[in-house]
Amino acid sequence: MSGTTISTRARTRTQTRAPAPRPLPVPSRASREALWRDAGLIRTREGLERLLDDPYPLVRLIAAHALLRTETRGAHMRADFPRIDAALDLQHSVSGGPEAAPVYERWT
């Protein structure tokens, strides 16, 4: 490789870096309590939907992803979906952006 190619690649990488993340405010005590109550070990659709109105963005993000997973898996039980859904094996919920709805992505 020539020196020009390497410096061009380095410059391109530098120019396409994502902006530095903005620090998030600390969630209020009410948000923390709501998150534990509605998205803790035992979850329901109603509880998760309540969290979608929380002022703290991470609480809303957790709720959106938890609503997508309509099964019980690992330590988090969906009271309204008490079984594992084999169709969701290797499926991970991912976010496409701040306002995008979460979607499943298969990881193998």
N, C-alpha and C positions, 0 to 999 in steps of 0.2 A: 504494500500500500504506500502511496506517496504521502508526504507530509501534508499536502493540501487536502487530501481526502480525510485524514484524521481530524484536522482542525475544522473542516466543514461539518463533520459529524458532531464534534464537540460543541460547535457553535449552535447547530440545530437542536441538540439536546438541551442546551442552556435556554434557548429561546422558547421551547415548548414545555418547560416545567410548569407544573400547576402552581397557582398562587399559594402563598403561605396560608395555612388554615387560620381562621379567626378564632380566638378563644371564646368558648361558650360561657355564659354566666352560670354560676352555681345554681342548681335547681332549688326551689323553695322547699321548705319542710312539707308543705301540702303536696307538692309534686312527688317527692320521695315517698311519702306515705301512700299516695294513690298508686304509684308504680308497684310498691310491695303488695298492696291489697289486690289490685286488679291484674297484675302481670307477674305475680310471684309464682309459687310452686303449683297452685291450682288456679286455672284460668277459665273464664267463660267469655262468650262473645259479647255479652252485655258489658262486662267489666272492661274488656279491651276497647270496646267502642267508646266508653266514657273517657278513656285516656286520649282519644283522638282530638279532644278539645283542650288538652292541657297546654298551658302557655310555653312549656319547655320543649324545644324541638326534639331532643333525644327521646323523651317520653313518647311523643307522637310516633317517632320512627320505630321504636320497640313495639308499640301497639300495632302498627301497620304490618310489621313482619309477623308478629304473633297471630294476627287475624288470618294471614295467608295460610298458615300451617294448620290445617283442619285435622289434627291427629294429636295423640299423646306420644311424645318421643323424649327420651332422656328424662331429666328431672322435672320437666314442665308438663303438667297434666292439663289437658283440655277437658273439663268436666262434661262438655257437650260432645266431645269426640274422644271417648276413653280408650280407643284402640290405635295401634300403629297401622298406618296405611303403607303397605309394601310398595305402592306406586310412587311414594315419595322418598324411597331409599336413594341415597346419593344426591338428592335435590337440596339445594341451599338457596335461601331467599337472599336476593341481592338488590341493592338500590341503584337506580340509574342517575339519580340526582336529587336535590333537595325537595322538589315537588313531584317527582316521579313515583308512581306506585311500585311497591316491591314486586319482583317476579322471581320465578324459580329458574335456577341455572343448574345443569347437571355437572357435577364434579366427579371425575373417575380417577 
